[in-house]
């Protein structure tokens, strides 16, 4: 089943060529030249098997819903800010994160019902969350009560746990991110969309944001992507989604390089900012230490399923 996640990312990236038409970008009657620089844009996704919906409420004042990444059969990784209704450092200080509803295997919001909901056991906010700014250490783990059953529409994305998993440090690398963020009509999307975005240099991103009080101070635990073709970018409420990258070397491996934190590129800023997953592997492993070894579990599952195909 590892091939499911790999094949899915290959298919998603393949159908986002460098030259795309308005119809494939939006499936709406807007010309490329009329499109505001706002994921505004992107393609509709029939499935992104690791994509989770982290849901606090329907509207903005109820917390809304955002993204997350299934990384094991009982764990979802998301942005810490997604677990609060009011998300500034001043508002979250001293408060406990909310326990969200989590939905898996959902592409259409209307299908986010009890059949797609997975019960939450506990949430773990990074202990240094928002220590110095609204966006630093913006990470949380959501533990599910029961292991989920993997299928073509629900399958975890691996973490960057091997040599060479540092493509987020290479400008120009293309990654894929999905979400239900704002669209052209300035409302949250009812359909899951995805797009490919290029990694930009750390120096470029850090220099751009260094003087603002309302944007991230980009540190070594973060990295950035720029807008895609025709200025397509992530937008409000896409936060928590994983930027998926393809490992080099011909094995077509997929891994989650970052979790989207600063998703406001659609407004006035060109760069989206991600929490670098590799920088937080010790914390992630520590939180998950009571569970089984998921690398071994993934390999065992694949071996078992391959035997059934013989």
N, C-alpha and C positions, 0 to 999 in steps of 0.2 A: 504493500500500500504506500510505501514511500514515494513510488512513482506518481501517485495521484497529485501530491502537492507539487512535485517538480514539473509534471506535465501541465498542470494548471497554470503555473507561472510562465512557462514557455509559451503556452497558448495566449495568455494575456499580453505578454510583451510582444509576441509576434503580430498580434492584431493592432498594435499601436505603432505603425510605421512612422518614419520621419516626415512623410508627407501624408496628411490625412484630410478628409473632406469634412465639411460642416456636419453632414449627416452622421458620419461615424463618430464625430466628437460628441455631439449633443442629442442627435435624433430629435431635434427641435427645429422649428423654422426660423433660425437666426443665422445671418451670414457671419463669416469669419471676421469681417471688418466691423460689424456691429457688436461683437462680443466684448463685454467689459473684461478687464484683466482680473477676472475673478476666476476646490473642485467645485467650481463652475467649470464645466467641461468634463472631459473624461468619457469613458465608455460605460454603458450599463454592464454589470457583471452578473452572469447567471449563477456563478458560484466562486467564492474565494474561501476554500475549506477551513483555513485557520482564522478567518474573520469572526470576531465576536461582537455582539451588540451589548454595550454596557449602558443600562437604562435606569435613570433616576425619575424621569417624568416626561410627559408629552411636550410641554412647553419650556421656553427659556427660564421662566420664573420657577419652574418645578425641577430644574436641573438638566432637562433634555436627555438626549441619548447620544452616545459617541462610540468610539471603536475600542477594540482590544484584540489581542492575539492569543489564540489557544496554543500553548507551548507544551502541554502534556495532558494526560487524560483527566486530570483534576485541577489544572492550573491555567489561569488566564492572566496575561501580562497587559497592563494598560497604563495610561498616564494617571498620576496621583490626583491631578486636578479634576479628573472625571468623577471623583467620589465626593465632590462638594457642590453645593448649589451656587454659593458665592465663592469665587475661586482666587481672589487676591490674597496675598500673604497676611494682610491685616484682618481679613475675614476668616481665614482658616486657622489662625494661631490659637492654640489651646483647644481646638475642637476635634472630635473624633470623626474619621471618615464615615460616610454613609454606606450601608450595605446595598448594592444595586441589584436589580434583576439582570440576569445574563441570558442572552439568547444565542444559539449556535445554528449554523446552517440556514441563515436568513438572508435573502437578497431583497425581498419586498417587505416593507414595513408592515403591511397588512397581514403578513404571515407570521409576525412575531407574537405568537400566542402560547398557550400552555404546552402545546405539543413541541415547541422549540425552546422552551425555557428550561434552564438547568439550575437546580437549587444551589445557593451559595452557603458555604460553611463559615467562611471568615475572610476578612480582607486584611492585607498587610501593607501599610503605607511605609515607604522608605523612611528610616529613622531621621534622615537629614533633609526630608522634604521641605522645600522653601526655607532653608536655613538663612539664606542671604537675599533671595529674590523670589519673584513669583514662579520662576521656571526652573530653579536648580533642583537636582535630584527628583525630577518629576516622574516618579515611577511607583507603581503599586502592583501587588500580586493578589489575585482573587482565587481562593481555594474553593473548589466545588465539593458538595457533599458526597457525590457519587462519581465514579469514573464514567466518562462519556463513552458511548459506543462509536468507534470510528467508521466512517463511510466515505463515499465519494464527495459528499458535501460537508463533512465534518472531519477534519484531520489536522493535527498540530503542525506548526512550523518549527524546525530545529533552531536552537540558539547558536551563536557563533562560538563554537567550542573547539576549533581546530586551526592549525596553522594556515595562514592565508585568508582567514576571515576578517580582513581589515580593509575591504574595498571601500568602506565609507570614508577612508582617508585619501582616496584617489579621485581627484576632480575629473568629471566627465563620466564616471561610472553611472549607468542607468539602473534605477531601481523601480519597483512597482509598489504603489500604496493604494488602498481602497478606503472608502468611507461613505457616510451618509451626510456629508457636510452641506453647507449652503450652496444653492444653485443660482441660476441667472435671475430667478424671481425673488431672491433674498429670503427664502425660506429653506428649512432643512429638507433635504432630499428624502423622498419616500422610497427611493430605489437605491441600492448599493451601486456605486460607481468606482471605477479604478482608472489610474493613469500612470504613465512612467515619467519620472523626473530625474534630472541629472544632479549628481553630487557636485557641490562647489567647494572651493578650497576653504580651509578653516580660516585662513588669514582674511580672505575676502568677506566672509560672513561676520567674523569677529569685528572687523573694521567698520562694517556697515552699522552694526547694532551697538557699538561701544558707548555712544553718547546719549542714548535714549533711556529715560526712566521707565518706559512702558513696554520695553522689549527685552528679550533675554540678554544677559551678559554671557556671551558664548564662551564656555570654558572647555577644558580638555575632555570632559565627559559628554560633550555634545558634538553634533555635526549638522550640516545643512544641505538642503537641496534647493536648486533654483527652479523657476517656472519651466514647463515643458513647451512643446510646440504650440504656437498661437497663444502663449502666455497662460495656458491651462495650469492651474495650481490647486493645492489644497485650500480649504476654506474653513470657516468657523464650524466646530463640532466634528471635524475629521480627526481630532486629537485621539490618541490611544491606538490608532492603527499602526501596523508594522510596516516599515520599509523593507521589502523583501529583495534580496540580491541573489544573483546566481554565482556560485563558486566557480573559479576558473579551473581548468585542468581536464575538462571533458567528461566529468562525472555528473554534470547537470545538477549538482546539489543546490538546495535552496536554504537560506537561513534568514533570520530576522536581525538585520543590522541595527535598527533603531526603532524606538517608539515615538511617534509624532507627539511633540509637546506644544510648540508654538505654531498654531495652525492659522494664523491671521494673514498669511501672504496674499490672500485674495483681496484684502482691503487696500493697503497702501504699500506693503512691504513685499519685496521680491523673494525673500528666502524663508523657507520653512525650516524649523529647528527641531531636531530629534534628540532624545536621550540615547546615548550610545550604549547598546546592550552589553557589549563586551566589557565595559568599565564597571558593570554591576553584577558580573557573574558570581563573585564571592557571596554577595548578599542574596542573590537569587537561590544559589545552592544552599545557603544556610537556612533560608526560610523553607525550602523544599526538602530539607535533610531527612525529615521523618517519613518521606515517601520513598517508593522504590526507585531504582536506577532506571530512568526513562530511556537512556541510550540502549541499555540491554533489552528493555521491554520492547522498544521500537524494532530492534534487530530480530528479536524472537518472533514478534508479530509478523514481520515481513517474511521470515523463513517459513513460518507456518502457512501463510497464505500462498507462497510460491509452491509449496508442496501440494496444495489443493489444486493448483493450476496444471500440474504435470499430468 
